[in-house]
Amino acid sequence: MAAASAAVANPVDWQTTMNPAATPIMEEIRWFEQYTLWFIVPITLLVLVLLAWVIFRYRASANPVPSRTSHHTVIEVIWTVGPVVILLFLAIPSFQLLTAQYTPPEEPELTIKAIGNQWNWDYEYQLDEPFNFNAALLQDDARAELGKEDMVGYPRLLAVDNEVVVPVDATVRVLVTASDVLHAFAMPSFGIKVDAVPGRINETWFKATKEGLYYGQCSELCGKDHAFMPIAIRVVSRDQYDSWLTAAREDLPGANRALMAQIEAKTKVAAAGN
């Protein structure tokens, strides 16, 4: 099988920025990161300059008799009011983003329960006719059988045997829990990271606006194979999702292969058109 999808989002070597945004929430997170840098960089430079100036200007050889001034009203006001104003500029958009992360814009049309195990995930599609499957790290000797020999689309230590499949532009609720120890469900391109706690259900949501194959990992130390517990979500068109869901109820591996073939054909047509 050739290209895994129209887009694949996973970490790359020497990456210094966040993954590309695939949801409105992640776009807000990336904006907030850049916004905070307009405060962090000048403040860091200011502190560096002040430290250098104080070290040079008030060194013992240049200032043998130190000042005994204990208070300076103007300085006290500046270093009290200044940080308060800066924190307000950071706090207001921060709380707005936090509120958005917990407030779906509409009633979710699909609910998926993610259950963390040592060291794989169980997924339950909570539909009129419930549907569930397990997703574990893709083993090298199973790549040919599953049609996932493309190392770019299905990178080692991130690819799984069965991806979660969701329709594009759909609000999806994710109920997160665990069966044994603490885990965490994290999908960087979606801007979500939620603890999976045994005996408790945490809730998050996402609305993927770009078709593609997105990778994440368990982000809570959960034992010796913690590093081998990836998460993969494939975002497809509505028609592809409906076809996959119908077929997956009877034959999950076959449904996955059929979906991959549809995506490959669609990608080739798009490439030929360009």
URUR-V973071 format. One record per helix or strand. SS is the DSSP state (A for helix, B for strand). FROM is the first residue (numbers start at 0). LEN is the number of residues. If there is no record, write none. Layout:
# URUR-V973071
ss=SS from=FROM len=LEN
ss=SS from=FROM len=LEN
This chain:
# URUR-V973071
ss=B from=7 len=2
ss=B from=22 len=1
ss=A from=23 len=34
ss=A from=72 len=29
ss=B from=109 len=8
ss=B from=119 len=6
ss=B from=130 len=5
ss=B from=136 len=1
ss=A from=139 len=7
ss=B from=159 len=1
ss=B from=163 len=4
ss=B from=170 len=8
ss=B from=182 len=5
ss=A from=187 len=3
ss=B from=191 len=5
ss=B from=197 len=1
ss=B from=201 len=7
ss=B from=211 len=7
ss=A from=225 len=3
ss=B from=229 len=7
ss=A from=237 len=11
ss=A from=251 len=22
